């Protein structure tokens, strides 16, 4: 068997060598034909691909053709994210449900409407009869994001109107999916624990009186216990991750699939698959793995030079996962600051002070402060860099006792609200399948008969 496996590996290596020989595109051709990699312009701005009323991600201004860095703003339906968060904190209430309503409908609900909408979400959390048994317990996955994508696809079979795309049916699907995602996430994680980690799994009954954030903590923890401070911090995370414009990779994926006319479940499953990637939603796990590498490789965490030297190793691909990346630093749009990172950092600091996590938090602060300088030295690039939301979100989840398996799934639970809003906007306004052009550079060649090759 070992020899057979070795021969198969040799065959694969040979085939991959053939593939690379005929499929590698020289880098200079992208400049020659003005092909915009990653749908980015030469100055780093995004290629304009559509319009939206849902969200504005504002990270720079263009002055006489030059990008000028500014403090970032995230605007939901015309309202600054900070104002939403400040109001919820000031009034001592949960805000994710209100944020979902705002994103879906385009306006803030009054008290009565918000109460009714919150009740509808709570009533919709239950998965279909036998769904957990048949689709999750009988088909466990070591990766919760993978299970959630498969679960969303499986919901198609439980929906007699799965192919109906009228706005009433799409709204019903949206509300159900937003409500069911936390349940699916927690159940998938419990099964993963039992099947892959040899630990006990718990399926607690849902409590309709709890907010989304409270319900997640209640069903996730064995003893169902949580503090209001913990629940409100998780609620903040859900608000911050709920939406980020039509151009982010997962939302764009959802809109692209929607433009083809496919069903809602296929479009949302594709968005989950996109968010799973470490260059997108999976980055918060990478930050914590990077932090572990820094902790192991730096003897004195409060020594700036020692930390900077290790960051240089990360950038040179000599440490960490050898990717050459400092995770949690830099963003496609934000320049001077990411408002989500600013809000999370402030709350993470409150939670960390005087605890076992304070030293790790200070180390992340050092990474935020030193990484731009190290990047400029190693790369010779004066690009303005800031911490993005991933630098501190993983730390917050860790302090909340949430396992790494759920860092990115929690992102998906929250972002479903934005995906739903964008899908419906695309259905109403898109009207055309998205079909960008690719430059073909293959040289003409004749067909050679098999015996003459």
N, C-alpha and C positions, 0 to 999 in steps of 0.2 A: 504494500500500500504506500510506503514511504517513497519508493522508487517511482510509482505511478504519479504520486503527487508532485514529485520533483520534475518529472517529464512534462506534466501539465504546466508547471510554472515556467519551464523553458519555452514551451510553445507560446504561452501568453507573452513572455518577454519578447519573443521574435515577432509576434503579431503587433505588439505595441511599437516595436522599432519600425515596422513597416508603416504603421499608422502615422507616426511622427514624421516620417520621411515625406509623406505626401499631403500632410494636413497642417503643417506649421506655416503661418502667414508672417512674412517679414514685417517687423515693427514699423519700418519707414513708410510702408504703403498706407498706413492709417493717415499719416500726414499728407502724403501725395494726393490721395483721393478725398481728403478732408472728411474722413469717417470719424464720427464722434464716439469714442469708446465710452461705454457706460451711459450713453445718451447725455454726455457732458460736453459743454463748450470748452474751448481752449483755456478760458479764464476760470474754469471750475464751476461755472453756473450750469444749471440744468437746461437741457433742450426743452423748449416750451412744447408740451404735448397735449394740453387740454386746459379746460377752465373748470373751476369749482367754487361753490358758495360755502363749502363746509369748513375749510381750514386754511389759514395762512401761516407759513413758517418763514419768519422774517429774520435774517441773520446778517445782512449787509446792505449797503446802498451802492449804486453805481453812479459815480460822479465823473462826467467827461470821459466815459469809457473805462474808468478804473473802479475796481471793487474797493470799497472802504469798509473796514470792520466796524460793527456796532454791537451793542449788547442785544442778544437774541430775544425775540418775542414769539410766543406761540398763541395763536388767536383762533378760538373756536367760534364759528358762526359770527365773527365780528367782535367777540368779547375776549379780552385779554385773559389768558389762563390764570394769571396771578389774581385777578379780580374774583374769579370763580373760587379759587382756593381760599383766598382771604375771607370771603363771605362765609364759606362753610366753617372755617376755623373760628371766626368771630361769633357765629351763631351756634357753635357747638353741635353741628349735625353732619351726617354723612352726605357726600356730594356726588358719588359715582352715578347713582340713579338719575339725578338731575342732569348730569353731564351726558348720559345716554340719551335722555329726552331731547336735550338741546341739539345734539349732533344729528339725531334722526329727523327731527321736525323743524329745526331752524329757529326756534324761539325758546325762551325760558318758560317753564310751566308755572302757573300760580300754585298756591299751597294745596288747594283741593285737587287740581290736576296731577300734581306731583305725587300726592298720596295715592291716588287711584292708579297711576302708572307704576309706582313702587309695588303695589299689591299685585298688579298684573304680572310683573317680573317675578315676584315671589311665587305666585301660583304656577308659573311656567317652568320652574326649575326641575321638576320631575322628568326623568327620561321615560320614553315609551315603555310599556309593559314588556318585561323580559329582555329589554335592550342590554342592561348591564350583564345579565347572565350569558346571553348569546353572543354579544359583540365585544365585550370587554373581558369577562372572566375566562371565556373559552378561547380567546385569542389574545393573550397578553403580549406586551411589547416592552423591551428594555428601555425604550425611549418614549416618554409620555407625549411629546409633540407628534411623533409618528402615530401613536394610538389615537390622538385627538383628530388628526387629519383623516384617518381611516374611519373614526367614529362619525365625523361629520358626513363623510360620503355614505356611510351606512344608513344615516337618518333618511336618505332619499327613499329607501325601501319601505319606510314607515309612514311616508307622507303620500296620501292619494292624490295630492295636487302638486307633486314634485316638479312637474313640467309647466305648471301654470305660472306665467310671468306677469300677471296683472298686478297693479300696485297694492291692492288689498291683500292678495296672497303673499306677495313679497314682504309686506310689512309684518304679516303674521309669522312668516319664517324668520325674519330678522329678530323679532322680540323673543321667539322661542329659542333661537340659537344663542342670543346674548345671555338669556337666563340659564340655558342648559350647559353652557361651556364650563362654568365652575364645577358643576356636578360631574361632568364627564372627566374633567381633569383630576379631581380628587379620587374618583373611582378607578381611573386608569393607574394612578399612582399607588393606590392600595393594592391593586392586583400585581403591579410590578414588584412591590415590596414582598408579597407572598411568593411569587413565582421565581423571581431572580435573586432576591436578597435573603430569602429564608426567614422572613419576619412575619409577624401576625398582621392581618389586615382587618380594618374596621369599616363597617358601613353604617354610619349613623343616620337616623331619620332626619329629614330636612325640617327646619323650623321656619315657617313663613314670617314670623315676627322679626327675624334677623335681617339686617342689611346684607348686601352682596359680600362685603368685606367680612362681616361677622360670620356669615354662613360658611365662607371658605375656611376661616380659622376653626370654627366649631366642628365642621365635618372632617377636617384634616387631622386634628389632634385627638389622641386616644381618649383623653379625659374631657374633651370638649371645652376646656377652660381657656379663657383669653381675657385680657384687660381691655378697657375702652381705649386706652392709649395705643395699644397694639392694633386694634381694629381701625382706628382713625388713621394711623400711619399707613396701613395696607390700603385703606380707602384712597388716601392721597396718591399712592403708587398707581392705583387703577385709573384715577383721573388723569394723571400725567401721561399715561401710556395709551389712553383711549383713542387718540387720533394724531396724525402728523402729516397731513396734506396728501394730495393725490399722487405725488411723485415718489414717495418712499416705495421700496421694492415690493413689499407685500401688498400694499394697496393698489399699486400699479398692476400687479399680477391679477388681482381681483377684477380690476376694471378691464384689463385685456381679455380675460376669459368671459366676462359679462358681455363685452362687445361682440363676441362670437355668437351670442344667443344661447349659451349653455345654461344649465340649471343652477340654482343658487348654491346647492351643496357642492357641486364641482368647483365653482368659483371660490367659495370660502375655504375649501380643502387646499386649493392651490395657494391661497394666501398664507395658510398655516405652514405649508411646505416651504414657502419663501422665508417666512419669519424664522424658521428653524435654523437657517444658515448663520454661521459665526460672523459674517460680515453685516448681519442685520440683527435680529432679535437674540441670536445665540451669543452675542458678544458679552452679555453680563456674566455668563458662566466663564468665559475666557478671561474676564477681568479677575475673577476670584482665583482661577488657576494661575494667572500671572502673579497675583499677590502672594500666593503660596511659594512660587519660584523666587520672588524677591525676598521673602522672609527667610528662605533657606540660603540664599546667596549673599545676603547683606548681613554682616555681623552686628553693626551698630545702626539701628533704624533711624536714629536722629542725626546721623552724619550725612549731610547733603552730598558731599563729594563721593562717599561710598555708594549712596543711592544712585547718584548721577552716573557713576561708572557702570553700575549694573544695568541701568536703562540703556546705556550705550551698547552693552552686550546684546540686549534685546533687539535693538534696532539693527545691529549687524548680523542678527540671526545666530548668535552664539549662545543664547540662553533661552529659557522658557520653552515654548513650543517650536522654536527656530523659524518662526514665520517672518521675522523682521518687523513685527508690529508691536506697538504699545497700545494694548486694548484700553478703551475708555477715553482715549485722547483723540481729538479731531472729529470733524463732522462735515458732511457734504454742503451744508447750508450755513450753520452757525459759525461765527468767527470768534468774537470776543467772549461770548458766553452762551451756554445752552440753558434756557430758563428752567427746564426740568431738572437739570443737574444742580442748579443753584438752590432750588426748593428742596430737593432730596438731600443735598449736603447739609443744609441747615437743620433738617429734621433728624438726619443720621447723627449729627454731632450731639444733639440733645439726648438721643437715646444711648450714645456711646459714653458720654461723660461719666467718669467714676466707675466704669464697668471693665470687664476683661477685654472688651473690644476697643477701648480707647486708643491703645497703641497701634492697632491695625488701622483704625480710622486716620490717625496722624500720619501713618505711612502712606496711605492713599492721598492725603493732602500733599505730601512731599512729591508724589508722582505727578499730581496735577500741576504743581508749581515748577518742577524741574524739567518735565518732559518737553515742553516747547523749546527750552534752551538746548537740551541735548539733541533734539531733532534738527535744530538749526546748525549745530556743530557737525553732526554726522552727515546729514543730507545736503548741507550747504543751501538750505531753502529757508527763506524768510517768511514763509506762510504763517499767518496768525492761527494758532491752535488753542482750543479750549477743551476742558473736560466735557464729555457728553454724558447723557443720562446713564449709560451703562457703568460708568466709573463708580457710582455710589449705589445703584439699585441693588446689585448683588450683596453689598455690605448690609443694606437695610434688611433684605430678606434673611440674611444670615442671622442678624440680631433678633429677628422675629421668630427664629427657629424653623424657618422654612427650608426644606432640603434643596440642594442644587438641582435635583431632578425637576423641580417646579419653577425655577427662575424664568426660563423662557416660556413655559406654558402659561404662567401668570400674565406675561406680556400678551399672549394670544387671547386669553380670557378678556382682557381689557380692550384690546385692539379690535375685537369683533364688532364693537359699536361703530368704530370708524369705517370698517370694511362694509358694514351693512349700509351706512349712509352713502358711501361712494358707489356701491352697486346700484342702489335705487336712483341715484343721480345720473349714472351712466345709462340706465334703462330709459329714463325720461328724456335725456338730452343728447346722448351719444349718437344713436341712429346709424353709425357706420362701424364696421369691424376695423380694429386697429391693425394696420399692416405697414410697418415701416419698411424701408428699402435696405437691401444689402448689396454692396458692390461685388460682383462676380469677377474673380481674377484668374480663374483656371484657363490655361492655354488650350486652344483647340487641338484635338488629337483624333486620329482615326481609330476605328475599332479593329483590333488584331484578332483573327481567328484563334481559337484555343490552342490548336496544334502548332501555331507559329510563334507563340509567346516564349 
